[in-house]
Amino acid sequence: MKTFFHLLASLPLPLLHRLGAAVGWLAFLMSPTYRRRFRANAREAGYDFSRVRAAVAEAGKMVAETPRLWFGAPVPCEWSGADLVRRAQAQGRGVIMLTPHLGCFEVSAQSFAQVFGPITVLYRPARKAWLRDLVDTARARPNLATAPTTLAGVRQMLKALRSGGAIGLLPDQVPPAGLGAWAPFFGRAAYTMTLPARLARQSGAPVLLVWSERLPGGAGYRVHVREWEGEIPESPEAGAERINVHMERLVRECPAQYLWGYARYKQPREPAKGGLA
């Protein structure tokens, strides 16, 4: 499998995106479950299919571009809002970067590590051993560390913040039972991470909102940075609700690149023994 990924990584990004677009539509047409969830999630947010149909191809591009991002040459990536990152770093308390499943979220951390310095990203370890080895190898890059969704991983992220580094999370990912709170997301209750708000309160680190736009024609990516508006609420429920408000705001900037097929409203599963996932 690793050989196959390396082969795909050698292909030009425009070609990978064209192949990915075809894969996205094939998955959409072949899977009634995925198709229903895609349409239902978009409808919850107030979009009819004509407004978000481009997201079908974008989901396929996300899959096809992954080998290139993991094993290939660096891709073109520009930053819109770099001054906000530098201003946050200047406070010396670390930086918390939050991004939804929007655009190419994988490239955000890679580019941050290249441009701004160390970042630690929270990730859920793959269940299959071969895939876990593949992912761990692929994400090993200078200035880019990964923290598993375990208690040890949370401590690792706190340590990174206290040393002035950055951390990255996808707060619209459904956390395990007992580690989130129910909060509205596009008007429907969704089980939502409480960890980002808790880390922000414990560390005093500023929070930035980030999403990476996939540019047309495989030209690369543009990372957009937005400021967190308001205070960090104390209660887990209020914190989760505030996070969802900000994630909605980002999704509405580019609904055509949101992962509408993600099972955002599913019931949380029980955490694994000794961990958060």
ZATOR-728426 format. One line per 10 residues: number of its first residue (from 1); for each residue x, y, z of C-alpha. Coordinates in pm, 1 decimal. Last residue first. Example, Ala and Ser with C-alpha at 12.3 -4.5 7.8 and 13.67 -1.06 7.14 Angstrom:
// ZATOR-728426
2) 1367.0,-106.0,714.0  1230.0,-450.0,780.0
This chain:
// ZATOR-728426
277) -1082.4,750.6,2143.0  -998.7,944.8,2458.6  -770.3,683.0,2602.3  -703.7,417.0,2864.3  -979.6,184.3,2748.3  -1132.6,309.0,2425.2  -1398.4,576.4,2454.4  -1762.9,474.2,2403.7  -1908.0,590.6,2073.7  -2074.0,923.3,2014.8
267) -2414.0,923.6,1842.6  -2401.6,1054.5,1486.8  -2483.7,1411.7,1391.4  -2164.5,1498.0,1204.8  -2156.1,1186.2,988.4  -1931.6,1345.7,723.7  -2095.1,1356.6,379.5  -2112.6,1735.4,385.7  -1732.9,1763.1,378.7  -1722.6,2137.3,312.9
257) -1566.3,2265.9,-8.0  -1877.5,2401.7,-183.9  -1991.6,2554.9,145.8  -1714.3,2816.4,117.4  -1746.6,3109.9,357.6  -2052.7,2944.1,509.7  -1830.1,2667.1,644.2  -1617.6,2921.7,831.2  -1914.1,3080.4,1007.7  -2057.7,2742.1,1092.9
247) -1728.9,2653.5,1263.6  -1746.8,2973.7,1467.6  -2099.6,2905.1,1588.5  -2001.6,2545.2,1657.6  -1719.4,2658.9,1885.0  -1956.4,2885.6,2075.5  -2197.9,2598.2,2135.7  -1919.4,2375.0,2260.5  -1799.8,2642.9,2501.3  -2151.7,2705.4,2629.0
237) -2197.3,2335.0,2698.5  -1854.5,2294.9,2859.3  -1920.3,2589.3,3095.8  -1654.7,2859.6,3120.3  -1714.5,3039.1,2791.6  -1408.3,3153.5,2592.4  -1464.0,3524.0,2530.1  -1581.5,3694.0,2213.4  -1489.3,3648.5,1846.3  -1209.2,3412.4,1751.3
227) -1002.3,3566.4,1473.3  -991.9,3436.5,1116.1  -712.9,3283.4,910.0  -752.3,3166.3,549.0  -502.1,2921.8,402.7  -480.6,2932.4,22.2  -402.4,2613.2,-163.2  -240.5,2481.5,-478.5  -295.6,2544.5,-851.0  -480.9,2215.1,-894.5
217) -710.0,2372.9,-1151.3  -901.5,2581.1,-900.0  -758.6,2652.4,-552.7  -840.3,2425.9,-256.9  -909.4,2666.4,27.6  -748.3,2589.6,360.0  -945.3,2677.4,673.2  -837.2,2842.7,995.9  -993.8,2985.8,1309.0  -753.0,3129.5,1565.6
207) -761.3,3088.5,1943.2  -528.9,3278.5,2176.5  -353.3,3073.2,2445.0  -457.9,3131.5,2805.9  -330.5,2781.5,2882.3  -607.4,2633.2,3095.1  -889.0,2834.2,2936.8  -777.5,2762.9,2580.7  -723.3,2394.2,2654.2  -1074.5,2366.8,2796.6
197) -1225.5,2549.1,2499.1  -1051.7,2311.7,2257.8  -1138.8,1999.2,2462.8  -1517.0,2046.4,2477.3  -1568.0,1861.8,2150.1  -1920.9,1853.9,2008.9  -2209.3,1606.3,1995.8  -2445.9,1763.8,1746.1  -2794.6,1901.6,1811.3  -2946.5,2052.0,1496.7
187) -2972.0,2420.8,1409.7  -2668.2,2445.0,1182.9  -2469.0,2286.5,1464.1  -2653.3,2310.1,1794.5  -2472.6,2181.6,2104.0  -2453.8,1846.8,2281.6  -2140.5,1825.0,2494.4  -1815.3,1637.9,2457.1  -1579.1,1396.4,2626.0  -1831.3,1168.7,2796.9
177) -1897.0,966.7,2482.7  -1613.7,981.2,2229.1  -1564.1,1298.1,2023.3  -1746.9,1376.7,1695.5  -1515.3,1577.9,1470.1  -1639.6,1934.8,1426.6  -1357.3,2052.0,1652.5  -1078.4,1963.1,1406.9  -772.0,2046.2,1617.0  -434.4,2215.9,1575.5
167) -171.8,2310.8,1832.3  82.9,2590.8,1829.7  406.0,2629.0,2025.2  488.1,2870.3,2305.8  635.1,2612.6,2545.0  313.5,2618.8,2746.4  116.9,2544.2,2430.5  328.4,2239.7,2344.3  301.9,2107.7,2700.1  -75.2,2141.3,2685.0
157) -74.4,1947.6,2358.0  139.8,1667.3,2502.0  -85.1,1646.3,2807.2  -382.5,1601.1,2574.3  -195.6,1328.8,2386.5  -113.4,1145.6,2708.8  -482.4,1153.0,2797.7  -551.4,994.2,2461.2  -658.5,1128.0,2122.7  -310.2,1087.3,1978.1
147) -73.8,1384.9,1950.1  108.1,1452.6,1624.6  419.0,1663.9,1578.3  504.5,1894.9,1288.5  816.1,2115.4,1317.1  1001.0,1894.8,1064.2  777.5,1619.8,924.2  652.6,1280.3,1041.1  297.5,1279.5,904.9  354.7,1008.1,644.5
137) 522.5,762.4,880.4  247.0,779.5,1140.5  -18.0,752.4,868.9  135.5,443.1,707.1  198.2,269.8,1038.8  -161.4,331.3,1147.6  -285.2,209.8,810.0  -100.3,-120.3,843.2  -213.0,-162.7,1206.6  -584.4,-106.6,1138.3
127) -760.4,110.2,1397.1  -616.3,437.9,1273.8  -502.7,674.9,1547.5  -732.2,976.3,1600.1  -537.3,1296.5,1552.9  -449.5,1607.0,1752.7  -193.1,1824.1,1575.5  118.5,1969.4,1734.2  270.8,2276.3,1568.7  627.9,2402.6,1560.2
117) 723.0,2698.6,1339.8  552.5,2973.5,1140.2  606.9,2906.9,769.7  699.7,2540.1,731.4  507.6,2411.6,1032.9  205.2,2622.7,935.2  220.5,2476.8,583.3  202.7,2121.9,710.6  -68.1,2208.2,963.3  -293.2,2370.9,705.6
107) -224.3,2109.0,436.1  -434.6,1841.0,603.2  -737.2,2073.0,633.3  -777.1,2076.6,256.2  -1116.1,2245.4,213.6  -1348.4,2231.4,511.9  -1370.7,1955.9,771.0  -1362.8,2227.0,1038.5  -1049.5,2412.5,1151.2  -928.1,2528.2,1491.1
97) -577.0,2658.7,1558.8  -478.1,2713.7,1921.9  -169.8,2934.2,1960.5  102.7,2932.3,2224.4  126.0,3161.3,2525.1  403.9,3388.1,2400.7  179.7,3680.4,2306.6  391.2,3727.2,1992.5  250.2,3402.9,1853.9  -96.7,3557.9,1833.7
87) 35.4,3859.7,1644.0  229.6,3631.3,1411.3  -82.1,3427.3,1336.4  -297.7,3734.3,1276.6  -32.2,3878.1,1043.8  -49.0,3559.5,835.7  -409.2,3645.0,750.1  -427.9,3507.6,397.5  -153.3,3248.4,366.0  -22.3,3088.3,46.7
77) 34.3,2720.9,-34.7  203.2,2566.9,-338.5  256.1,2192.4,-278.9  563.0,2037.6,-120.0  698.1,1728.6,-301.5  519.7,1401.7,-238.6  475.0,1159.3,50.3  194.6,1279.5,275.6  53.9,1571.7,77.3  82.8,1383.5,-251.5
67) -74.9,1071.3,-101.7  -363.1,1285.1,36.9  -450.2,1464.1,-287.8  -676.7,1185.7,-414.2  -888.3,1162.4,-99.0  -945.3,1537.5,-66.7  -1012.9,1557.5,-440.5  -1295.0,1307.7,-393.1  -1456.0,1527.5,-130.0  -1415.9,1825.5,-362.4
57) -1603.9,1641.6,-638.2  -1914.0,1602.2,-422.6  -1860.6,1950.4,-276.3  -1936.5,2098.3,-619.3  -2298.5,1991.0,-567.0  -2325.6,2240.7,-280.1  -2560.2,2512.0,-403.7  -2750.7,2287.3,-647.0  -2813.5,2041.8,-363.4  -3021.3,2283.0,-160.7
47) -2845.0,2464.8,119.5  -3008.5,2568.7,447.0  -2756.5,2418.3,688.8  -2984.4,2125.2,771.3  -3028.9,2076.5,394.8  -2655.6,2032.2,351.9  -2654.3,1763.5,619.5  -2952.4,1587.0,460.8  -2803.8,1592.3,109.0  -2470.2,1446.9,215.8
37) -2636.7,1195.6,449.1  -2865.7,1070.8,172.8  -2579.2,1037.8,-76.4  -2355.4,858.1,171.3  -2628.8,605.8,247.5  -2722.2,564.1,-120.5  -2359.9,479.5,-207.4  -2272.1,425.2,-575.3  -2361.2,769.7,-709.2  -2177.8,964.9,-438.8
27) -1877.7,732.6,-444.1  -1849.5,768.0,-823.9  -1888.7,1144.3,-797.0  -1601.3,1171.7,-553.4  -1382.7,932.1,-751.1  -1427.9,1144.8,-1064.2  -1331.3,1458.5,-873.3  -1032.2,1274.6,-731.6  -898.1,1188.5,-1074.7  -917.0,1553.7,-1176.0
17) -762.1,1657.6,-845.4  -478.8,1409.3,-884.9  -411.2,1538.8,-1236.7  -392.6,1900.2,-1115.0  -162.4,1792.0,-826.4  93.9,1634.7,-1056.9  158.2,1263.1,-996.0  454.1,1146.6,-786.9  242.3,1108.1,-474.4  26.1,851.6,-654.4
7) 328.1,621.6,-688.6  428.6,681.9,-328.1  77.2,585.5,-217.5  94.7,263.6,-421.5  430.2,176.2,-266.0  283.4,239.0,81.3  0.0,0.0,0.0
